[in-house]
Amino acid sequence: MSVRKVVLMVIGDTGTGKSSFGNLYLGRPAFKESDSPAPVTLESTSASSVVDGITRTVIDTEGLSDGQNSTAEQVQKLALFLRGWNEGVNAIGVCLNGQHDRFSQSVKDIIRFAYNAFGTKEALGHIFIVFTNCFAFLPNKPNCTVKTTEYQQYVQNFLKEISGAPQVPEIPIFFVDTQDADGYETKQSMIQIHGFALERQPMDSRGFKAVPIHDKIDEQFQVGVFVDYEYEGDTRYKKLIDRKRQKITPYNGDDIRYSNWDIIKSYREAFGTRSRRTETRQRSQEKKNVTHHSAHSIFGSSSNDHTHWEIVKSTWTEARDIITDFDGRVTESDWRIVPGTNKDQIIDSGRNGGWSQGWVHSDNIKA
């Protein structure tokens, strides 16, 4: 009966407990451990144990930000090691210190490295996060609920960004503490991690790329980006934002990528006012009203035909609205009579013999 094999590779910064986690998974002190901030694992190495008929192998890697060696040198050594590794890698464990909550640039760099180095989207389904130092540091026990929801979402969104994949598999998050190896939470997490690795076919590591951990990142800024108009009374405002994003130039020659825009400032600026004014003018009209009177006899028209007349002067006020819109366009309403301004006055009257005609003189306008 052949012995089944499973291989875990653990990566992370110096001091996150990679070696201790590897020993916990193997069930024996295969790797040297230390509480010192100085790196203990100085080059990538592997160790194995047979547990319940399954050969468990852990690849313990050098801390990728240990401050002792250059990152490029560390990556080259890891690449040489994995290119000569013929058994594949079932799962990639990213070790993080459970006492820290920030999804920092360092964490992003480690995750990016884990994905880019294998150079295939297949790697997305083999990555898991393991927080160490979780339970023996009471009362500083991390909020596991927050880390398995918010932190997991950060990781998945970041993997979408760097891979260009519209969807990525759910990235599992586990919590362990090598100082509390017999604790219930640690035991349960180790069982789940082992199950996660067993369910995955090993990835071929012989094409492992010596990609730098740090892509070239340039910040881009845009100032005064128009969003929308906003109106308040007779003033129109432009809603504007200042924003920034990252231009990511991969060192492996892949296409340049951009992060999402982040708003760094929101504000508004007045952009046009609206005005309305009323223009008035005085109007007057003179009108001659006539009334004809006729006297008839059996002999025809009478010399008594006459006209009663009166001259009436009418005055009133007219008004119109002149509106200037936000863009400076001017419109005028029709003239209208202002209610209550009509006045009629008889300025002359009389009687004429015979018939006379009425008349109207109007449009004596005074602004």
C-alpha positions in Angstrom: 0.0 0.0 0.0 1.5 3.3 -1.1 1.9 6.1 1.4 0.0 9.2 0.6 2.0 12.5 0.5 1.0 16.1 1.2 3.4 19.1 0.9 2.9 22.5 2.6 5.1 25.4 1.8 5.1 28.2 4.4 6.1 31.7 3.6 6.1 35.0 5.5 8.2 37.6 7.2 10.7 36.8 9.9 9.2 36.4 13.3 5.7 35.2 12.2 6.3 31.7 13.4 6.8 29.8 10.2 9.2 27.2 11.7 7.0 26.8 14.8 4.0 26.2 12.6 5.9 23.7 10.5 6.8 21.8 13.7 3.2 21.8 14.9 2.0 20.4 11.6 4.7 17.7 11.6 4.2 16.8 15.2 7.9 17.1 16.0 10.7 19.7 16.4 12.0 19.4 12.9 12.9 23.1 12.4 14.9 25.3 14.7 12.7 27.8 16.6 13.6 31.0 18.4 11.9 33.9 20.1 14.6 36.2 18.9 13.7 38.8 16.2 16.8 37.6 14.3 16.1 35.1 11.5 16.5 31.4 12.4 15.8 29.9 9.0 18.6 31.1 6.8 17.7 29.1 3.7 14.8 27.0 2.5 14.7 23.5 3.8 12.2 20.7 4.1 11.3 18.1 6.7 8.8 15.2 6.8 6.8 13.1 9.2 4.4 10.2 8.7 1.2 10.9 10.6 -1.8 8.5 10.3 -0.2 6.8 7.3 0.3 10.1 5.4 3.7 11.6 4.8 3.5 15.3 5.7 6.2 17.5 4.3 6.8 21.1 5.2 9.0 23.4 3.2 10.2 26.1 5.6 11.4 29.2 3.8 13.7 32.0 4.8 12.0 35.1 6.1 11.4 37.3 3.1 11.9 40.5 5.0 14.5 39.6 7.6 16.8 42.6 7.2 19.8 40.4 7.0 19.9 39.4 3.4 18.7 41.1 0.3 15.3 40.2 -0.9 16.6 39.3 -4.4 19.1 36.9 -2.9 16.4 35.3 -0.7 14.1 34.8 -3.7 16.9 33.4 -5.9 17.7 30.8 -3.2 14.0 29.8 -2.8 13.6 29.6 -6.6 16.6 27.3 -6.9 15.3 25.1 -4.1 11.8 24.7 -5.6 13.0 24.2 -9.1 14.8 21.1 -7.8 11.8 20.0 -5.8 10.0 17.1 -7.6 7.1 16.4 -5.3 5.0 19.4 -6.0 3.3 21.7 -3.5 -0.3 21.0 -2.3 -0.8 24.2 -0.4 0.9 27.6 0.3 0.5 28.8 3.8 1.0 32.6 4.3 2.0 33.0 8.0 1.0 36.2 9.7 1.3 37.4 13.3 -2.2 37.2 14.8 -1.4 40.1 17.1 -1.4 42.4 14.1 -4.6 43.5 12.3 -3.4 45.6 9.5 -3.6 44.4 5.9 -0.2 46.0 5.4 1.9 46.5 2.3 4.3 43.8 3.7 1.4 41.3 3.8 0.4 42.3 0.3 3.9 41.8 -0.9 4.0 38.2 0.6 0.7 37.3 -1.0 1.6 38.7 -4.3 4.9 36.8 -4.3 3.1 33.5 -3.5 0.9 34.0 -6.5 3.4 35.5 -9.0 6.1 33.0 -8.3 4.1 30.0 -9.4 2.9 32.0 -12.4 -0.5 30.5 -12.8 -4.0 31.2 -11.7 -4.1 27.7 -10.3 -2.1 29.0 -7.3 -5.2 31.0 -6.2 -6.9 27.8 -5.1 -3.8 26.7 -3.1 -3.2 29.7 -0.9 -4.4 29.9 2.8 -3.7 32.3 5.6 -2.7 31.2 9.0 -2.5 33.6 11.9 0.0 32.5 14.6 0.3 33.7 18.2 -3.4 33.8 18.7 -4.5 32.2 22.0 -1.6 32.3 24.5 -1.5 36.1 24.6 -4.7 36.8 26.6 -6.2 39.3 26.9 -4.8 40.1 23.4 -6.7 37.3 21.7 -7.4 38.4 18.1 -11.0 38.9 16.9 -11.3 35.8 14.8 -14.7 36.8 13.4 -13.4 40.1 12.0 -10.3 38.4 10.5 -12.4 35.7 8.8 -14.7 38.2 7.3 -13.1 41.6 6.7 -9.5 40.4 6.4 -10.6 37.6 4.1 -12.4 40.1 1.9 -9.2 42.2 1.7 -7.2 39.2 0.6 -9.7 38.1 -2.0 -10.0 41.6 -3.4 -6.3 42.0 -3.6 -5.9 38.6 -5.4 -8.5 39.7 -7.9 -6.5 42.9 -8.5 -3.1 41.3 -9.0 -4.4 38.3 -11.0 -7.0 40.0 -13.1 -9.4 37.1 -12.4 -13.0 38.3 -12.0 -13.5 35.7 -9.3 -11.1 34.0 -7.0 -11.7 31.0 -4.7 -12.5 31.7 -1.1 -9.2 32.0 0.7 -9.4 30.1 4.0 -8.1 31.7 7.2 -7.0 29.7 10.2 -5.8 30.5 13.7 -3.2 28.6 15.7 -0.8 29.2 18.6 2.3 27.0 19.0 2.4 28.0 22.6 -1.0 26.5 23.0 -0.6 23.4 20.8 -3.1 21.3 22.8 -5.7 24.0 22.8 -9.0 23.3 21.1 -8.9 26.1 18.6 -5.3 25.3 17.5 -6.1 21.5 17.1 -9.2 22.3 15.1 -7.4 24.7 12.8 -4.6 22.1 12.2 -7.1 19.5 11.2 -8.7 21.9 8.8 -5.4 23.0 7.3 -4.4 19.3 6.7 -7.8 18.7 5.1 -7.4 21.8 2.9 -4.0 20.5 1.7 -5.1 16.9 1.1 -8.0 18.1 -1.1 -5.6 19.8 -3.6 -3.5 18.3 -6.3 0.2 19.2 -6.0 1.3 22.1 -8.2 4.5 21.6 -10.1 7.1 23.9 -8.5 9.9 23.3 -11.1 8.7 26.4 -13.0 8.9 28.5 -9.9 9.9 32.0 -10.9 12.4 34.2 -9.0 10.0 37.1 -9.1 10.9 40.1 -6.9 8.6 40.5 -4.0 8.1 44.2 -4.6 6.5 45.4 -7.9 7.3 48.9 -8.9 4.5 51.1 -7.5 3.9 54.7 -8.4 1.1 56.8 -7.0 -1.0 58.7 -9.5 -3.1 61.7 -8.4 -6.0 63.5 -10.1 -7.1 66.9 -8.7 -10.5 68.4 -9.3 -12.3 65.5 -10.9 -15.9 66.5 -11.7 -18.5 64.3 -10.1 -21.9 66.1 -10.5 -23.7 69.4 -10.1 -25.3 70.5 -6.8 -27.8 73.3 -6.4 -28.4 75.4 -3.4 -30.7 78.4 -3.7 -29.6 80.4 -6.7 -26.1 79.1 -6.8 -24.9 76.1 -8.7 -21.9 74.2 -7.4 -19.5 71.6 -9.0 -18.9 68.6 -6.8 -15.3 67.7 -7.1 -12.9 65.1 -5.7 -9.2 64.6 -5.5 -8.2 61.0 -5.9 -5.2 58.7 -6.1 -4.4 55.2 -7.3 -1.4 53.0 -7.7 0.2 52.2 -11.0 1.7 48.8 -10.6 4.5 47.7 -12.9 5.2 44.0 -12.4 8.8 43.1 -12.4 8.0 39.9 -14.2 7.0 41.8 -17.4 3.3 41.4 -17.1 1.0 44.1 -18.2 0.8 47.3 -16.0 -2.1 47.2 -13.6 -3.9 49.9 -11.7 -5.5 49.9 -8.3 -8.9 51.3 -7.8 -9.2 55.0 -7.3 -9.3 56.2 -3.6 -10.9 59.5 -2.8 -8.7 61.6 -0.7 -10.7 64.8 -0.7 -14.3 65.8 -1.6 -15.3 69.5 -2.0 -17.4 71.8 -4.1 -16.9 75.1 -6.0 -19.4 77.7 -7.0 -20.0 77.5 -10.7 -22.7 79.9 -11.9 -25.5 81.8 -10.3 -29.1 82.1 -11.3 -30.9 85.5 -11.1 -34.3 86.9 -11.7 -35.3 90.6 -11.9 -38.5 92.3 -12.7 -38.5 95.2 -15.3 -41.4 97.6 -15.3 -42.7 100.3 -17.7 -45.5 102.8 -17.6 -48.1 102.7 -20.3 -50.7 105.3 -21.3 -53.4 105.7 -23.8 -55.8 108.5 -24.8 -59.1 107.5 -26.4 -61.8 109.7 -27.8 -65.2 108.1 -27.1 -68.1 109.5 -29.2 -71.9 109.2 -28.9 -73.9 110.3 -32.0 -77.3 111.9 -31.6 -79.7 112.3 -34.6 -82.9 114.4 -34.9 -85.3 113.4 -37.7 -88.4 115.1 -39.1 -90.9 114.3 -41.8 -88.6 116.4 -44.0 -85.4 114.3 -43.5 -82.2 115.0 -41.6 -82.3 117.8 -39.0 -79.7 120.4 -38.4 -79.8 119.3 -34.8 -77.5 116.2 -35.5 -74.7 116.3 -33.0 -72.0 114.3 -31.2 -71.2 114.1 -27.5 -67.5 113.2 -27.0 -65.1 112.7 -24.1 -61.4 112.0 -24.1 -60.3 109.4 -21.5 -56.7 109.0 -20.5 -55.8 105.5 -19.3 -52.6 104.6 -17.5 -51.2 101.3 -16.2 -48.0 99.6 -15.2 -46.6 96.6 -17.1 -44.0 94.2 -15.8 -41.9 91.3 -17.2 -39.3 88.9 -15.7 -35.8 88.8 -17.0 -34.1 85.5 -16.0 -30.4 84.7 -16.3 -29.8 81.0 -15.9 -26.7 79.2 -14.5 -24.9 79.3 -17.9 -25.5 83.0 -18.5 -28.4 82.6 -20.9 -31.1 85.3 -20.6 -34.8 84.8 -21.2 -37.6 87.4 -21.0 -41.2 86.7 -20.2 -44.1 88.5 -21.9 -45.2 91.9 -20.6 -48.1 91.7 -18.2 -50.3 94.3 -16.6 -49.6 94.7 -12.9 -52.9 94.2 -11.1 -54.3 97.3 -9.5 -52.4 99.8 -11.6 -55.2 100.6 -14.2 -56.4 104.2 -14.0 -58.9 106.0 -16.3 -59.4 109.8 -16.2 -61.6 112.0 -18.4 -59.4 114.9 -19.4 -61.8 116.6 -21.8 -65.4 116.4 -23.1 -67.8 118.3 -25.2 -70.4 118.4 -28.0 -70.0 119.0 -31.6 -72.6 119.6 -34.3 -72.8 116.9 -36.8 -71.0 113.6 -36.4 -67.3 113.2 -35.4 -65.1 110.1 -35.2 -63.5 108.6 -32.2 -59.7 107.7 -32.0 -57.2 106.0 -29.9 -53.6 107.2 -29.3 -51.7 104.7 -27.3 -48.2 103.2 -26.5 -46.8 106.2 -24.8 -44.2 104.1 -23.0 -42.1 105.3 -20.1 -39.7 102.8 -18.6 
